[in-house]
Amino acid sequence: MTEIYFSSWGDQIVDNRGKNMKAFAPVNNVALPEYFKQNEGIKGLVGWYGIVLRDPDADIIDLCRAYMEAVHDNSCGKCIPCRIGTRIMADILARICNGEGRSDDLNRLQELAGFVSSSSKCLIGQAGPVPIRHALQYFHDDFQKAVTQPSQIAAGTYHSKLTAPCMDACPIHLDIPTYVGHIREGRFSDSLDVIRGRLPIPGIVGRVCFRPCEKHCRRANLDEPISIKYLKRFVADVELSVGKTPSFEITPSDKIGTVAIVGAGPAGVTCAFHLAKKGHQVTIFEHLDAPGGMSYVGIPDYRLPAANLRGEVEQIQKMGVVIKYNTTVGKDVTLSELEEKNDAVFIGIGAHKGTSMWVEGEDEGYKGFISGVEFLLDTNQGRIPYPEGNKIVVVGGGNVAIDCVRCAFRVEKTDVTLLYRRTKKEMPADPVEILDAEEEHVKFEYLVAPKRIIAENHKVVGLECLRMELGEPDASGRRRPIPIEGSEYVIDCDIIIPAIGQTMDLSLLEGTDGIETTRWNTIVVDEVTKQSNRPKIFSAGDCETGPGALITACAGGRKAAISIDRIINGLPLELSEEDYFDQLFDSVKVYDPDEKVEVTTCQARHQLEMLPPDTRKFTFDEVEQGFATSAAISEAERCLRCYCVATVAV
């Protein structure tokens, strides 16, 4: 049964009870999936935003009882109305379900729901009672009958989950409200412990994450999002400043195995960390001379100092993880050998190859034509790419293109231009990074595309370009750039850097038969378990998704580690409760950008201090200075603790 017969979600009431199914009014503000698990159809959902019922056999009273118990179990207990009030409400509902209801129970539930909502300090208490109020109003007869004609109600089967908009948006699902709350209380070490429960590299992610959590922060509905990313960096920096070395508790699995990991980037390091916590023997094979993968070669020191990157990976090595640098899988050792000698292999290589612009002259080997990945690798390793050149043109609109133009000044180039074929509005790069480049006086030319590389004596001397205009949206949702006929013009330059995309070098797969790949040069794996069609080989990060975000790679590495631990211990690979709720929340959105958040006072977001543009553009010193303790605590105090609970009847 896919139709909804009652919904109060978001206070939009759709009541189809008593109607012929063909006459059911649609529910447009929430999409409830038909199944929670493959063999468990969803009968109903109760959560922070109301009630959604599909099956008339779902008992609303028992569903409210299960939900209220979950709300109480997840209450932090720091404010009395939520801690005590939710317990009393859950007890009353349990008593009614046991056939022991009292005449005043419904009034007490109504009063308690109002009191807890109005008096609690966070969203668990504020929104937790919402569906109880809805149930008492729209199912009053059911409650009244249960109290006046008491009989025991059979307990249903339920799944409950605590989440928050920021937690749900985070690919690795960090418990953000808790780690931010610890910062507010000055418990910085406790905050790091929460983060490291899932993410072993907080100082790295706290510098370069693309902040999906902040895009789903409810505080933004009021003023500005919490600075979640930089608070993560803050606690990592505090630990460094006091010289503390983290310790990780190792809880060995019943069976311990050996695992080979290809690539010491974010995916590989995170996978290694979680396997090491389970006692497995892990060896990472890295073709570079340092850890970090694309983080090391592709993110400049002014954004991510190499010392911070290396330091966090060294902590994982202290857990027993071995890293073999300058070792190329497919050359120094084959993938087949790793597969044969280990219980599992994880492939976490990054997108180290640039993609073609498909313009005339780019395959001629001209001096001064350098891919964005190559340019960043050289600058990160202290080399000046093509020192004879001075006038640089970078083609692209992503973060790699922005890093290239910003690095250009720092390697003594004085004339730097970025070309992008759409407008600034469509640029995929982080808006903060774009602003930083503008402040450093990078020249931006929008609605321009390259057409032909101009060379003399086998050296770049210019780039012929075309003006563009925007047409209808393409598959990406952005308006398609269309060349303007006859608009050709030439930009004088001696270095051209294409930074329009990256791809993987999958030559390591040669000699290992049957690993399925895509036409985008990525490895096909199960989306959740990360297992390939060869049972012992797993993959995540760029080589699964294509060039992507660092935090997404970390999340994939963690999922792979869970699967690898299971196969070593002879357990089936299956989705966890968290995975099923991920699927549910993809449909039932946790964050509502149109929600009105009622808070009495607005408070401006704290900004990091930065080196002045005219100073920073000529140095690789870290641009952002990090929060002072007082600023971090004050910023953490802006968090609204937007925890919410969902209970599914199946």
C-alpha positions in Angstrom: 0.0 0.0 0.0 1.8 3.1 -1.2 -0.9 5.8 -0.6 -0.8 7.9 2.6 -4.0 7.8 4.6 -3.0 10.4 7.2 -0.2 13.0 7.4 0.5 15.9 9.7 4.1 16.4 8.5 5.2 20.0 8.8 1.7 20.9 10.1 0.2 20.2 6.7 -2.8 18.0 7.4 -3.9 15.4 4.9 -6.6 13.2 6.3 -7.8 10.4 3.9 -9.4 8.3 6.6 -12.8 6.9 5.5 -12.2 7.7 1.8 -12.1 5.4 -1.1 -8.4 5.0 -2.0 -9.0 6.4 -5.4 -10.2 9.6 -3.8 -7.1 10.0 -1.5 -5.7 13.5 -1.4 -1.9 13.5 -2.2 0.7 14.3 0.4 3.2 16.6 -1.3 5.5 17.8 1.4 7.0 14.5 2.4 8.0 11.3 0.4 7.7 8.2 2.6 9.4 5.2 0.9 7.4 2.0 0.7 10.1 -0.1 2.4 12.6 0.4 5.2 14.4 -2.8 4.5 13.7 -5.2 1.6 11.4 -7.3 3.6 10.0 -4.6 5.9 7.3 -2.3 4.5 6.9 1.0 6.2 3.5 1.3 8.0 4.1 4.7 9.4 6.6 7.3 10.5 6.6 9.5 13.6 9.2 12.2 13.9 10.1 15.8 14.8 7.8 17.2 12.1 4.7 15.1 12.7 3.0 11.9 11.7 2.8 10.0 8.3 0.7 6.8 8.2 0.4 4.5 5.3 -1.2 1.4 6.9 -4.5 1.7 8.9 -3.3 -1.3 11.0 -0.5 0.8 12.4 -1.5 1.5 16.0 -1.0 5.2 16.6 -0.9 4.8 20.4 1.8 2.2 20.4 3.7 4.1 17.7 3.7 7.2 19.9 4.8 5.1 22.8 7.8 3.7 20.9 8.7 7.1 19.6 8.5 8.8 23.0 10.7 6.2 24.5 13.2 6.8 21.8 13.0 10.6 22.4 13.7 10.1 26.1 16.5 7.6 25.5 18.2 10.2 23.3 17.7 13.2 25.6 21.0 14.6 26.8 19.4 15.1 30.2 20.9 18.6 30.7 17.6 20.4 31.0 14.9 19.0 33.4 11.8 19.6 31.2 13.2 17.3 28.5 14.8 14.7 30.8 11.9 14.3 33.2 9.0 15.4 30.9 9.7 12.9 28.1 10.1 10.1 30.7 6.7 10.8 32.2 5.1 11.0 28.7 6.7 7.7 27.7 5.5 6.1 30.9 1.9 7.3 30.4 1.8 6.0 26.9 3.3 2.7 28.0 0.6 2.4 30.7 -2.2 3.1 28.2 -0.7 0.4 25.9 -0.8 -2.0 28.8 -4.5 -1.4 29.4 -3.9 0.7 32.5 -4.9 4.1 31.2 -6.4 6.7 33.6 -9.0 9.3 33.0 -6.6 12.2 33.3 -3.9 10.7 31.1 -4.8 12.5 27.9 -4.9 15.9 29.6 -1.6 15.2 31.3 0.0 14.2 28.0 -1.3 17.4 26.4 0.0 19.6 29.2 3.4 17.8 29.3 3.8 18.1 25.5 3.3 21.8 25.7 5.5 22.3 28.7 8.4 20.2 27.3 8.3 22.0 23.9 8.2 25.4 25.4 10.8 24.9 28.2 13.5 22.7 26.6 16.8 24.1 25.4 17.3 22.0 22.2 15.3 20.5 19.4 14.9 17.1 21.0 12.7 18.6 23.7 11.3 21.4 21.5 10.2 19.2 18.6 10.0 15.8 20.3 6.4 16.2 21.6 5.1 17.6 18.2 3.7 14.3 16.9 2.1 13.5 20.3 0.2 16.8 20.1 -0.9 15.9 16.6 -1.9 12.4 17.6 -4.0 13.6 20.6 -5.7 16.1 18.3 -6.4 14.0 15.2 -6.7 10.6 16.8 -8.6 11.7 19.9 -11.2 9.0 19.7 -8.5 6.2 19.6 -6.9 7.6 22.7 -10.2 8.2 24.4 -11.3 4.6 23.7 -7.9 3.2 25.0 -8.4 5.1 28.3 -12.2 4.5 28.8 -12.3 0.9 27.5 -8.8 -0.3 28.4 -7.3 -3.4 26.8 -3.7 -4.3 26.1 -2.3 -3.1 22.8 0.1 -5.5 21.0 3.6 -4.0 20.6 4.6 -3.3 17.0 8.0 -3.5 15.3 9.9 -0.2 15.2 13.2 1.3 14.2 14.3 4.6 15.8 17.2 6.9 14.9 18.7 10.1 16.3 19.9 12.6 13.7 20.3 16.3 13.0 20.3 18.2 9.8 24.1 18.7 10.0 24.8 15.1 10.9 22.6 13.9 8.1 24.4 16.1 5.5 27.9 15.0 6.7 29.0 12.1 4.5 30.6 10.3 7.5 27.7 11.4 9.8 29.8 13.0 12.6 27.9 13.7 15.8 28.3 17.5 15.2 26.0 18.8 17.9 27.9 16.8 20.6 31.4 17.8 19.5 30.3 21.4 19.2 28.7 21.2 22.6 31.9 19.9 24.2 33.7 22.9 22.7 31.1 25.2 24.3 31.9 23.6 27.7 35.6 23.9 27.1 36.0 20.1 26.8 38.2 20.1 23.8 39.7 16.6 24.2 36.2 15.1 24.6 35.2 16.9 21.4 38.2 15.3 19.5 37.2 11.9 20.9 33.7 12.3 19.4 35.2 13.3 16.0 37.8 10.6 15.9 35.2 8.0 16.6 34.6 8.1 12.9 37.2 10.5 11.4 40.9 10.1 12.1 42.1 13.3 10.4 40.2 16.2 12.0 42.9 18.8 11.4 42.9 18.0 7.7 39.2 18.0 7.2 38.8 21.0 9.5 40.9 23.0 6.9 39.7 21.8 3.5 36.2 20.3 3.9 33.5 21.6 1.5 31.2 22.0 4.5 28.0 20.2 3.5 27.0 20.3 7.2 27.0 24.1 7.2 24.7 24.2 4.1 22.2 22.2 6.2 22.7 24.1 9.5 19.3 25.3 10.9 21.1 28.4 12.4 21.4 29.6 8.8 17.6 29.9 8.7 18.0 32.5 11.4 21.3 34.3 10.6 24.4 32.4 9.6 25.4 28.7 9.9 27.7 27.6 12.7 31.4 27.4 11.7 31.4 23.6 12.1 34.4 23.1 9.9 36.7 25.5 11.7 35.6 24.3 15.1 36.8 20.9 14.1 40.1 22.4 13.1 40.2 24.3 16.4 40.2 21.2 18.7 42.8 19.5 16.5 45.0 22.6 16.7 44.6 22.8 20.5 45.8 19.2 20.8 48.9 20.1 18.7 49.6 23.3 20.7 49.7 21.4 24.1 51.8 18.6 22.6 49.3 15.9 23.4 49.4 12.6 21.5 46.1 10.9 20.9 45.6 7.4 22.0 43.2 5.0 20.2 41.5 2.1 21.9 42.0 -1.1 19.9 39.2 -3.7 20.3 40.3 -6.7 18.3 37.7 -8.6 16.3 37.2 -12.3 16.9 39.3 -13.1 13.9 42.3 -10.9 12.8 43.4 -10.6 9.2 45.8 -8.9 6.9 44.7 -6.1 4.6 46.6 -4.3 1.8 45.5 -0.7 1.0 46.5 1.0 -2.2 46.9 4.7 -1.6 47.6 6.8 1.5 45.0 9.4 0.7 41.9 10.2 2.8 40.0 7.0 1.8 43.0 4.7 2.4 44.0 6.3 5.7 40.5 6.2 7.1 40.0 2.6 6.0 43.3 1.7 7.7 42.4 3.5 10.9 39.1 1.6 11.3 40.7 -1.7 10.5 43.6 -1.1 12.9 41.0 -0.3 15.6 39.7 -3.8 15.1 43.2 -5.3 15.4 43.8 -6.1 11.8 47.3 -5.9 10.3 47.3 -3.2 7.7 49.9 -2.2 5.1 49.4 0.8 2.8 51.2 1.0 -0.5 51.8 4.6 -1.6 53.5 5.6 -4.8 54.4 9.1 -3.5 57.0 9.9 -0.9 54.5 11.2 1.7 51.0 10.6 2.8 47.8 12.4 1.8 47.4 11.4 -1.9 45.6 14.2 -3.7 45.5 16.1 -0.4 49.3 16.2 -0.5 49.9 16.9 -4.2 46.8 18.9 -4.9 46.1 21.2 -1.9 48.6 23.9 -1.4 50.4 24.5 1.9 48.6 27.9 2.4 45.4 25.8 2.8 46.7 22.6 4.2 50.3 22.7 5.7 52.1 19.5 4.9 53.3 19.2 8.5 49.6 19.0 9.7 48.9 16.4 7.1 51.9 14.2 7.9 51.4 14.6 11.6 47.8 13.2 11.6 48.8 10.2 9.4 51.7 9.5 11.7 49.3 9.0 14.6 47.6 6.2 12.6 51.0 4.6 12.0 51.4 4.4 15.8 48.4 2.1 15.8 50.5 -0.4 13.8 49.6 0.6 10.3 52.6 0.2 8.0 53.0 2.6 5.0 55.4 1.7 2.2 56.2 4.9 0.3 57.6 5.2 -3.2 55.8 1.9 -4.0 53.7 1.7 -7.1 51.1 -1.1 -7.3 51.2 -2.5 -10.8 54.9 -1.9 -11.1 56.7 -2.7 -7.8 54.1 -5.1 -6.7 51.0 -6.4 -8.6 47.4 -6.2 -7.4 47.1 -9.9 -8.0 50.0 -10.5 -5.5 48.3 -8.3 -2.9 45.0 -10.1 -3.4 46.7 -13.5 -3.1 48.7 -12.7 0.1 46.0 -10.8 2.0 42.5 -11.4 3.3 41.3 -8.2 1.5 42.6 -5.4 -0.6 41.3 -1.8 -0.6 41.9 0.5 -3.5 41.8 4.2 -2.6 43.8 5.9 -5.3 43.0 9.5 -6.2 42.4 11.3 -9.5 46.0 12.2 -10.4 45.5 12.6 -14.2 44.2 15.8 -15.8 41.5 15.6 -18.5 41.7 17.0 -22.0 40.3 20.4 -23.1 39.9 19.0 -26.6 41.4 22.0 -28.2 43.9 22.3 -31.1 47.6 22.0 -30.0 47.3 20.5 -26.5 48.8 17.2 -27.6 51.9 18.7 -29.2 54.0 18.7 -26.0 54.6 22.5 -26.1 56.7 24.0 -23.3 54.4 26.0 -21.0 51.5 23.6 -21.3 51.1 22.1 -17.9 48.1 20.2 -16.4 46.6 21.6 -13.2 47.5 18.5 -11.3 51.1 18.6 -12.4 51.3 22.3 -11.7 50.1 21.8 -8.1 52.4 18.8 -7.6 55.4 20.8 -8.6 54.5 23.8 -6.4 53.7 21.6 -3.4 57.1 20.0 -3.7 58.9 23.3 -3.9 59.5 23.4 -7.6 58.7 26.3 -9.9 56.9 24.9 -12.9 58.3 26.3 -16.2 60.3 29.2 -14.6 60.8 30.9 -18.0 57.0 31.7 -18.1 55.3 34.6 -16.4 51.9 35.2 -18.0 49.6 32.3 -16.8 46.2 31.4 -18.1 44.3 28.8 -16.1 41.2 27.2 -17.7 38.5 25.9 -15.4 36.0 26.8 -12.6 36.6 24.3 -9.8 38.7 24.3 -6.7 41.8 22.9 -8.6 41.6 25.9 -11.0 41.4 28.3 -8.0 44.3 26.6 -6.3 46.3 27.0 -9.5 45.8 30.7 -9.9 46.4 31.4 -6.3 49.6 29.3 -6.4 50.8 31.1 -9.4 51.5 34.3 -7.5 53.3 32.3 -4.8 55.8 30.9 -7.4 56.7 34.3 -8.7 54.3 34.7 -11.5 52.9 38.2 -11.8 50.2 38.0 -14.6 47.5 35.5 -13.7 44.1 35.0 -15.4 41.4 32.4 -15.0 39.1 31.6 -17.8 35.6 30.0 -17.2 33.1 29.2 -19.9 30.1 30.1 -17.7 29.5 33.0 -15.3 30.6 33.3 -11.7 27.2 32.1 -10.5 27.7 28.7 -12.1 31.3 28.2 -10.9 31.6 24.9 -8.9 34.5 26.2 -6.8 34.0 27.0 -3.1 32.7 30.6 -3.0 35.1 31.4 -0.2 38.0 30.3 -2.3 36.8 32.4 -5.2 36.6 35.4 -2.9 40.1 34.8 -1.6 41.4 34.7 -5.2 39.6 37.9 -6.1 41.2 39.6 -3.1 44.6 38.4 -4.3 43.9 40.2 -7.6 43.5 37.2 -9.9 41.9 38.3 -13.2 38.7 36.4 -14.0 37.3 36.2 -17.5 33.9 34.7 -17.6 31.9 33.3 -20.6 35.2 32.4 -22.4 36.3 29.0 -23.7 39.7 28.0 -25.2 39.8 27.1 -28.9 43.5 26.8 -30.0 46.9 26.9 -28.4 49.3 29.3 -30.2 53.0 28.3 -30.1 56.3 29.6 -31.5 59.5 27.5 -31.5 57.5 24.8 -29.7 56.7 27.2 -26.8 53.3 28.6 -25.8 52.9 32.2 -26.7 49.1 32.6 -26.6 45.6 31.1 -26.4 42.9 31.7 -28.9 39.5 31.9 -27.2 35.8 32.2 -28.0 33.2 34.3 -26.3 30.3 32.3 -25.0 26.7 32.9 -24.0 24.4 30.8 -21.8 21.6 28.7 -23.3 19.2 26.2 -21.7 20.3 24.2 -18.6 22.2 20.9 -19.3 22.3 17.7 -17.3 24.2 19.4 -14.5 21.3 21.9 -14.0 23.6 24.8 -15.1 22.9 26.8 -18.3 24.8 25.4 -21.2 27.6 27.6 -22.7 27.1 28.3 -26.4 29.9 29.7 -28.6 29.3 33.1 -30.2 30.2 32.8 -33.8 33.0 35.1 -34.9 34.0 36.1 -31.4 37.5 34.7 -31.5 40.3 36.7 -29.7 43.8 35.9 -28.4 45.2 36.1 -24.9 49.0 36.6 -24.8 50.5 34.1 -22.4 53.4 31.7 -22.0 51.9 29.2 -19.6 48.5 27.5 -20.1 47.1 25.3 -17.3 44.0 23.2 -18.0 42.1 22.5 -14.8 38.8 21.3 -16.1 38.7 17.9 -14.5 40.7 14.9 -13.4 40.6 11.2 -13.9 42.1 8.0 -12.5 45.0 5.9 -13.7 43.7 2.4 -13.4 46.7 0.7 -14.8 47.2 -1.1 -11.5 44.2 -3.3 -12.5 46.2 -4.8 -15.4 46.8 -8.5 -14.8 43.9 -8.8 -12.4 41.0 -10.1 -14.5 37.4 -9.2 -14.2 37.3 -6.1 -12.1 34.4 -4.1 -13.5 35.0 -0.5 -14.3 32.9 2.3 -15.8 33.3 4.5 -18.9 34.3 7.3 -16.5 37.4 5.2 -15.5 36.1 4.3 -12.1 35.8 1.0 -10.3 32.3 -0.4 -9.9 31.5 -1.3 -6.3 28.5 -1.7 -4.1 27.4 1.7 -3.0 27.2 0.7 0.7 29.6 -2.2 1.2 32.2 -0.9 -1.3 32.9 -4.4 -2.5 33.8 -4.9 -6.1 32.8 -7.9 -8.2 36.0 -9.6 -7.0 35.0 -10.5 -3.4 38.3 -9.6 -1.8 38.7 -6.3 -3.5 37.1 -3.1 -2.2 37.3 0.5 -3.3 36.2 4.0 -2.3 37.1 7.6 -2.9 37.9 9.1 -6.2 38.4 5.8 -7.9 34.8 4.9 -7.0 33.0 8.2 -7.4 35.3 10.1 -9.7 37.0 13.3 -8.4 35.2 14.2 -5.2 35.3 15.7 -1.8 37.8 14.6 0.8 35.2 13.9 3.5 33.3 11.7 1.0 36.4 9.7 0.5 36.8 9.3 4.2 33.2 8.1 4.6 33.8 5.5 1.8 37.0 4.3 3.5 35.1 3.8 6.8 32.3 1.8 5.1 34.9 -0.4 3.3 36.6 -1.1 6.6 33.4 -2.3 8.2 32.8 -4.6 5.2 36.4 -5.9 5.3 36.1 -6.7 9.0 32.9 -8.6 8.3 34.3 -10.8 5.5 37.5 -11.6 7.6 35.2 -12.8 10.3 33.0 -14.8 8.0 30.0 -12.5 8.3 27.7 -11.6 5.4 27.9 -8.1 3.9 24.6 -6.4 4.7 23.3 -3.0 5.3 23.3 -1.6 8.8 20.5 0.2 10.6 22.4 3.4 9.8 22.4 2.5 6.1 18.7 1.9 6.0 18.0 5.2 7.8 20.3 7.0 5.3 18.0 5.7 2.5 15.0 6.8 4.4 16.4 10.3 5.0 17.2 10.7 1.4 13.4 10.8 0.9 12.2 12.2 4.2 14.4 15.3 4.3 15.9 16.2 7.7 16.7 19.8 6.8 13.9 22.2 5.7 15.5 25.4 4.2 12.1 27.1 4.5 11.6 26.4 8.2 11.1 29.4 10.4 13.5 29.1 13.3 12.3 31.2 16.3 15.2 32.3 18.5 15.0 35.5 20.4 18.5 36.8 19.5 20.6 36.7 16.4 24.4 36.3 16.8 26.9 36.9 14.0 29.2 34.1 13.0 32.8 34.4 14.1 35.2 34.7 11.2 38.8 33.5 11.1 41.6 36.1 10.9 43.4 35.9 7.6 46.7 37.2 6.4 46.2 40.4 4.3 45.8 39.7 0.6 48.9 41.6 -0.5 51.0 39.7 2.1 49.6 36.2 1.7 49.6 36.1 -2.1 53.4 35.8 -2.1 53.8 33.1 0.6 52.8 29.5 1.2 52.2 30.3 4.9 48.8 29.2 6.1 46.3 31.9 5.2 43.7 31.3 7.9 44.9 31.7 11.4 42.4 29.6 13.3 40.1 30.5 16.2 41.3 31.8 19.5 39.8 29.9 22.4 37.3 32.6 23.4 36.1 32.9 19.8 35.7 29.1 19.4 33.6 28.8 22.6 31.5 31.8 21.6 30.9 30.3 18.1 30.0 26.9 19.6 27.4 28.7 21.8 25.5 29.6 18.6 24.7 25.9 18.0 20.9 25.2 18.4 21.5 21.5 19.1 19.1 20.5 16.4 18.8 16.8 17.2 15.7 15.1 16.1 14.3 11.6 16.5 12.5 9.4 13.9 10.6 6.2 14.6 9.5 3.9 11.8 6.7 1.3 12.1 7.4 -1.7 9.9 
